[in-house]
């Protein structure tokens, strides 16, 4: 009695792996849906996947980079910080043409990350309030980037703060800023 049951299990398993509806053998497929919503039958019927129309596709484009071991002198002279930056674009933009050095581009063009990176380095090293909390330091960096680059909809900045001098503990701050979002008052 076990052999017929085992044979039935094998037929069902092979049918499923081959994409045949259970109980149908090759050349005897059940009716398949057509793109128009109808069905067709026979050996040549193949189930079709529905491909979404372009109007149904939504994308999110992001870019990320790191600035490692930048001497910011923030809170302590000689303090090194690493910045991990990821930003999401406000939509699909135009390409500005490849330029390893980066150059100024319009508000409807992807900004060169080299320009964003250089601006962050300059802002962080020239930051006036060296004793400010890292969370506020990072928030000011994000606010600066968002003002300067309208192409960016969202920025995530993580600042790594290695142990140094009197603070013998590695720490970090993460700031996420989204254009148009409300924030707490300082």
C-alpha positions as CSV (number, residue, x, y, z in Angstrom):
1,X,0.0,0.0,0.0
2,X,3.0,2.3,0.5
3,X,4.1,2.3,-3.1
4,X,1.0,3.9,-4.6
5,X,1.0,6.6,-1.9
6,X,4.7,7.3,-2.5
7,X,4.2,7.5,-6.2
8,X,1.4,10.0,-5.7
9,X,3.6,12.1,-3.5
10,X,6.4,12.0,-6.2
11,X,4.0,13.0,-8.9
12,X,2.7,16.0,-6.9
13,X,6.3,17.0,-6.0
14,X,7.4,16.9,-9.6
15,X,4.3,18.7,-10.8
16,X,4.9,21.5,-8.3
17,X,8.6,21.8,-9.2
18,X,7.8,21.9,-13.0
19,X,5.1,24.6,-12.4
20,X,2.2,22.3,-13.3
21,X,-0.9,22.6,-11.3
22,X,-1.3,19.5,-9.0
23,X,-2.9,16.7,-10.9
24,X,-2.0,17.9,-14.3
25,X,0.6,16.2,-16.4
26,X,2.8,17.7,-19.1
27,X,0.7,18.8,-22.0
28,X,-2.4,18.8,-19.9
29,X,-2.0,22.0,-17.9
30,X,-5.0,23.7,-16.4
31,X,-6.2,27.0,-17.8
32,X,-3.8,29.9,-17.3
33,X,-4.7,33.5,-17.0
34,X,-3.9,35.8,-19.9
35,X,-2.7,39.4,-19.6
36,X,-6.2,40.5,-20.6
37,X,-7.7,38.6,-17.6
38,X,-9.1,35.7,-19.7
39,X,-7.8,32.2,-19.8
40,X,-6.2,29.9,-22.3
41,X,-5.8,26.2,-22.2
42,X,-3.6,23.6,-23.7
43,X,0.0,22.5,-23.8
44,X,1.3,26.0,-24.9
45,X,-0.3,27.9,-22.0
46,X,2.3,29.5,-19.7
47,X,1.3,31.4,-16.6
48,X,2.3,35.0,-17.0
49,X,3.6,37.5,-14.4
50,X,2.0,40.9,-14.4
51,X,4.5,43.6,-15.0
52,X,3.7,46.9,-13.2
53,X,3.2,50.0,-15.4
54,X,5.8,52.7,-15.0
55,X,3.2,54.8,-13.1
56,X,3.2,52.2,-10.3
57,X,6.9,52.1,-9.8
58,X,8.4,54.1,-6.9
59,X,12.0,54.5,-6.3
60,X,14.2,55.9,-3.6
61,X,17.7,56.9,-4.6
62,X,20.4,57.3,-2.0
63,X,24.1,57.8,-1.8
64,X,26.6,57.3,1.1
65,X,30.2,58.0,1.9
66,X,32.5,58.2,4.9
67,X,35.0,60.8,6.2
68,X,37.4,58.9,8.4
69,X,39.5,60.3,11.2
70,X,39.0,63.9,10.6
71,X,40.6,66.1,13.2
72,X,37.8,68.4,14.3
73,X,39.2,69.4,17.7
74,X,35.6,69.2,18.9
75,X,35.4,69.2,22.7
76,X,39.1,68.4,22.9
77,X,42.2,69.6,20.9
78,X,43.3,66.7,18.8
79,X,39.9,65.0,18.8
80,X,39.4,62.8,15.7
81,X,35.9,62.0,14.4
82,X,34.6,59.8,11.6
83,X,31.5,60.8,9.8
84,X,29.2,58.4,8.0
85,X,26.9,60.2,5.6
86,X,23.9,58.8,3.7
87,X,21.4,61.0,1.9
88,X,18.3,60.3,-0.1
89,X,17.4,62.4,-3.1
90,X,14.2,64.4,-3.4
91,X,13.3,62.5,-6.6
92,X,14.8,61.4,-9.9
93,X,17.3,64.0,-11.0
94,X,19.5,64.7,-14.0
95,X,23.1,63.6,-14.2
96,X,25.7,66.3,-14.2
97,X,28.3,64.4,-16.2
98,X,31.0,62.5,-14.5
99,X,33.5,64.8,-12.7
100,X,35.9,63.2,-10.2
101,X,36.6,66.7,-8.7
102,X,32.9,67.7,-8.5
103,X,31.5,71.0,-9.6
104,X,28.5,73.2,-8.8
105,X,25.3,71.8,-10.4
106,X,21.7,73.0,-10.6
107,X,18.9,72.1,-8.1
108,X,17.5,69.5,-10.6
109,X,20.9,67.7,-10.9
110,X,22.4,65.1,-8.6
111,X,25.0,66.9,-6.4
112,X,28.5,65.7,-6.6
113,X,29.3,63.8,-3.3
114,X,32.8,65.4,-3.4
115,X,31.2,68.8,-3.0
116,X,29.0,67.6,-0.2
117,X,31.9,65.9,1.5
118,X,34.2,69.0,1.1
119,X,31.4,71.2,2.6
120,X,31.0,68.9,5.6
121,X,34.7,68.8,6.2
122,X,35.0,72.6,6.1
123,X,31.9,73.1,8.3
124,X,33.1,70.5,10.9
125,X,36.6,71.8,11.1
126,X,35.5,75.5,11.3
127,X,32.6,74.9,13.7
128,X,32.5,77.8,16.2
129,X,31.1,76.1,19.3
130,X,33.7,73.5,20.0
131,X,32.1,72.6,23.4
132,X,28.6,71.9,21.9
133,X,27.1,68.5,22.4
134,X,27.8,66.1,19.5
135,X,24.1,65.7,18.8
136,X,23.8,69.5,18.2
137,X,27.1,69.6,16.3
138,X,25.7,66.9,14.0
139,X,22.3,68.6,13.7
140,X,24.0,71.8,12.6
141,X,26.0,69.9,10.0
142,X,22.8,68.3,8.6
143,X,20.9,71.6,8.6
144,X,23.8,73.2,6.7
145,X,23.8,70.4,4.1
146,X,20.0,70.5,3.7
147,X,20.1,74.3,3.1
148,X,22.9,74.1,0.6
149,X,21.6,71.1,-1.4
150,X,17.8,71.2,-2.1
151,X,18.2,68.0,-4.1
152,X,18.6,66.1,-0.8
153,X,15.3,65.1,0.9
154,X,16.7,63.1,3.8
155,X,20.2,62.9,5.4
156,X,21.5,60.4,8.0
157,X,24.7,61.4,9.7
158,X,26.5,59.2,12.2
159,X,29.5,60.7,14.0
160,X,32.0,58.2,15.6
161,X,33.7,59.7,18.6
162,X,36.6,57.6,19.8
163,X,37.8,57.7,23.4
164,X,40.1,60.6,24.0
165,X,41.7,62.4,26.9
166,X,39.3,62.5,29.9
167,X,36.5,60.6,28.2
168,X,37.9,57.0,27.9
169,X,34.8,55.6,26.1
170,X,34.0,55.3,22.5
171,X,30.7,56.9,21.7
172,X,28.7,58.3,18.8
173,X,25.7,60.3,17.6
174,X,23.3,59.7,14.8
175,X,21.1,62.5,13.3
176,X,18.4,61.9,10.8
177,X,16.9,65.0,9.2
178,X,14.1,64.9,6.6
179,X,13.0,67.9,4.6
180,X,9.6,69.2,5.7
181,X,9.6,67.2,8.9
182,X,8.9,69.0,12.2
183,X,11.5,68.9,14.9
184,X,11.8,69.6,18.6
185,X,12.6,73.2,19.7
186,X,16.1,73.8,21.2
